[in-house]
């Protein structure tokens, strides 16, 4: 039996990158998937691809910074599939600058998506999950949320905050049958680092004991494990998937 057979999963930021790969792997393992993203063109194309393979999938254009948008999408998922078993809070943005150069607008924009967005999505699904007495909430942190990174005050603040919220929600929701965990990726070969100079990429590889960047599949497989019954007694944990970068 496939590991997520009969489950319904929401993946935010699911139209590309790690989110898209996660949706593909979850679907392969039997889950119905709801893709939430702000990019309608990419989201619609991806859903067409999934449904063409016989996968139960829906797309919702969702602004995770707005609770009303999230709540409307939750209703849409429940209407389509009748249940919500897994939430992957994957959506995130960067607006990098050093402290002296970062504007308040840059700082707040990243907090709105990466921190408030995670709060909104989790708040919206917690009720339906609690009613069923089970659920898996998986939050995207980052290796930089553990040790910091030059020029990323806003991003690091959100990813450290996600770890803190994960631990709080694990305590609050555990008695309702809901586990809450985080994954802290290292440097992953996605669109987010496509503009990083090759010299910097080489330095990142050198700092990683495995000598390479991670692939989206590396993170998606970690989400798959934490979403599965095999991880039923793991709660409040932040799993580093970084090739040994942080030890």
C-alpha distance (Angstrom), angle and dihedral (degrees) to the residues before:
residue distance angle dihedral
X1 . . .
X2 3.78 . .
X3 3.80 113.8 .
X4 3.82 97.8 -118.2
X5 3.79 99.1 33.8
X6 3.81 110.7 154.4
X7 3.81 93.9 9.0
X8 3.80 128.1 123.7
X9 3.79 118.3 -144.0
X10 3.80 131.5 -168.7
X11 3.80 115.6 -154.7
X12 3.80 116.6 -170.4
X13 3.78 116.3 -151.1
X14 3.78 83.7 19.6
X15 3.80 100.4 148.8
X16 3.80 96.4 82.9
X17 3.79 146.5 3.7
X18 3.79 119.9 13.7
X19 3.81 91.7 -10.5
X20 3.79 93.1 56.0
X21 3.80 92.7 46.7
X22 3.80 89.9 48.4
X23 3.80 90.8 52.5
X24 3.80 91.1 50.0
X25 3.81 93.1 50.2
X26 3.82 93.4 44.2
X27 3.81 89.8 50.5
X28 3.80 90.8 48.7
X29 3.80 87.3 54.3
X30 3.80 92.3 54.3
X31 3.80 105.0 -92.2
X32 3.77 126.8 137.3
X33 3.80 105.7 -129.6
X34 3.78 134.3 -147.5
X35 3.79 113.0 -162.1
X36 3.80 115.4 -153.1
X37 3.79 117.8 -169.7
X38 3.79 141.5 137.3
X39 3.81 91.5 -129.6
X40 3.80 106.3 86.2
X41 3.80 95.8 -177.7
X42 3.81 95.1 53.7
X43 3.79 93.4 39.2
X44 3.80 94.6 50.4
X45 3.80 92.2 47.3
X46 3.79 91.9 49.8
X47 3.80 93.3 49.6
X48 3.81 90.0 50.1
X49 3.80 88.1 53.1
X50 3.82 92.8 49.6
X51 3.79 97.5 44.6
X52 3.80 88.9 47.0
X53 3.80 86.3 64.3
X54 3.79 91.6 51.4
X55 3.80 94.7 -101.7
X56 3.80 119.1 145.7
X57 3.79 102.8 -121.5
X58 3.79 140.6 149.1
X59 3.79 134.2 -172.3
X60 3.78 127.1 -143.7
X61 3.77 125.2 -176.4
X62 3.79 100.4 -132.0
X63 3.78 133.2 179.0
X64 3.81 100.7 -155.8
X65 3.80 90.8 -164.1
X66 3.81 89.3 68.5
X67 3.80 116.6 67.6
X68 3.83 91.3 -158.0
X69 3.81 90.8 57.6
X70 3.80 90.8 49.3
X71 3.81 94.2 47.1
X72 3.80 91.0 50.3
X73 3.80 90.0 52.3
X74 3.81 91.8 48.7
X75 3.79 88.6 55.4
X76 3.80 89.0 50.4
X77 3.80 92.2 52.7
X78 3.80 92.0 48.3
X79 3.80 90.3 48.9
X80 3.81 90.7 50.6
X81 3.79 101.3 41.2
X82 3.81 107.3 11.0
X83 3.80 95.3 -129.7
X84 3.80 145.6 44.9
X85 3.79 116.6 -142.9
X86 3.80 104.7 159.9
X87 3.79 135.1 31.5
X88 3.79 120.2 -170.6
X89 3.80 109.0 -166.8
X90 3.79 94.6 -156.3
X91 3.83 103.8 140.0
X92 3.78 113.8 112.4
X93 3.80 144.5 146.2
X94 3.80 138.2 -160.2
X95 3.80 130.6 -143.9
X96 3.78 102.2 174.2
X97 3.80 126.5 -162.2
X98 3.77 137.0 132.5
X99 3.80 118.2 -95.1
X100 3.81 93.0 -101.2
X101 3.81 92.5 51.1
X102 3.81 102.1 35.7
X103 3.78 114.1 106.7
X104 3.81 122.5 -141.4
X105 3.81 87.0 -116.1
X106 3.81 91.8 56.6
X107 3.78 91.3 47.6
X108 3.80 94.6 48.7
X109 3.80 95.9 43.4
X110 3.80 91.8 60.2
X111 3.82 92.3 45.0
X112 3.80 90.0 50.9
X113 3.81 94.1 56.9
X114 3.80 104.3 28.7
X115 3.80 99.9 39.6
X116 3.80 110.6 16.6
X117 3.81 89.2 39.8
X118 3.80 91.2 56.0
X119 3.81 89.9 48.5
X120 3.82 92.5 49.4
X121 3.80 95.4 48.6
X122 3.78 94.5 45.0
X123 3.80 92.7 46.7
X124 3.80 90.7 50.9
X125 3.82 96.4 51.1
X126 3.81 98.5 37.5
X127 3.80 92.7 80.0
X128 3.82 97.7 52.7
X129 3.81 90.3 43.3
X130 3.81 92.4 49.9
X131 3.80 90.5 50.9
X132 3.82 88.8 57.0
X133 3.80 91.9 43.2
X134 3.80 94.2 -126.8
X135 3.76 143.5 69.4
X136 3.78 147.9 137.3
X137 3.79 121.8 -130.4
X138 3.80 115.3 -171.6
X139 3.79 120.8 -172.4
X140 3.79 127.7 -161.2
X141 3.78 110.3 -130.0
X142 3.81 123.1 158.2
X143 3.75 141.2 -131.7
X144 3.82 86.7 -111.0
X145 3.79 89.0 60.8
X146 3.80 86.7 64.5
X147 3.80 101.8 44.7
X148 3.84 105.9 11.9
X149 3.79 130.7 -121.4
X150 3.78 135.3 -128.9
X151 3.80 114.0 -99.3
X152 3.81 96.5 10.2
X153 3.81 107.0 96.1
X154 3.79 91.9 140.1
X155 3.82 97.7 42.8
X156 3.81 94.0 44.1
X157 3.80 91.3 48.5
X158 3.80 90.6 54.8
X159 3.79 95.5 45.5
X160 3.81 92.5 48.2
X161 3.80 88.2 46.6
X162 3.80 91.0 52.5
X163 3.81 89.7 57.5
X164 3.79 89.9 51.9
X165 3.80 93.6 48.2
X166 3.80 90.0 47.4
X167 3.80 90.3 58.7
X168 3.81 92.8 46.1
X169 3.80 93.5 49.4
X170 3.79 92.2 45.0
X171 3.80 87.2 59.9
X172 3.80 95.1 43.1
X173 3.80 99.7 42.8
X174 3.79 102.2 32.4
X175 3.80 93.4 88.0
X176 3.79 88.2 55.2
X177 3.80 91.2 58.7
X178 3.80 94.8 -101.9
X179 3.78 121.7 127.3
X180 3.79 120.7 -156.8
X181 3.79 121.5 -161.6
X182 3.78 138.6 158.6
X183 3.78 134.7 -142.0
X184 3.80 120.1 -147.9
X185 3.81 108.5 -158.1
X186 3.76 121.5 -160.1
X187 3.78 119.1 -145.0
X188 3.80 107.7 -35.6
X189 3.81 128.4 -168.5
X190 3.81 99.4 -115.1
X191 3.80 137.2 124.5
X192 3.82 88.7 -87.1
X193 3.81 92.1 73.0
X194 3.81 97.1 32.4
X195 3.81 90.7 105.6
X196 3.82 94.7 49.6
X197 3.83 111.2 113.5
X198 3.80 115.4 -104.3
X199 3.81 90.9 -120.8
X200 3.81 89.9 59.2
X201 3.81 91.2 46.8
X202 3.82 89.8 53.0
X203 3.81 89.9 51.5
X204 3.82 90.8 51.3
X205 3.79 90.4 51.1
X206 3.81 90.8 50.3
X207 3.81 91.0 52.5
X208 3.81 92.0 51.3
X209 3.82 113.1 83.2
X210 3.81 91.1 -141.9
X211 3.79 89.1 55.2
X212 3.80 98.4 -130.9
X213 3.77 144.6 75.4
X214 3.77 117.7 -96.8
X215 3.79 121.7 -106.5
X216 3.82 124.9 -130.4
X217 3.82 87.8 -111.5
X218 3.80 89.8 61.7
X219 3.79 90.6 61.6
X220 3.80 96.0 37.5
X221 3.79 90.6 54.6
X222 3.80 90.1 52.7
X223 3.80 88.9 52.9
X224 3.80 89.4 48.3
X225 3.79 91.9 54.6
X226 3.80 93.5 47.6
X227 3.81 90.6 47.2
X228 3.80 92.9 50.9
X229 3.79 130.6 86.6
X230 3.81 87.6 -109.2
X231 3.81 87.7 74.1
X232 3.80 96.0 46.8
X233 3.83 93.7 124.0
X234 3.81 96.9 43.7
X235 3.80 110.4 100.7
X236 3.80 134.0 157.8
X237 3.80 93.4 11.1
X238 3.79 129.7 138.6
X239 3.79 109.6 -150.0
X240 3.80 114.9 -155.9
X241 3.81 112.5 -144.7
X242 3.77 100.5 -179.8
X243 3.78 110.7 119.3
X244 3.79 90.5 -101.8
X245 3.80 95.5 -55.9
X246 3.81 91.8 136.7
X247 3.79 115.4 41.4
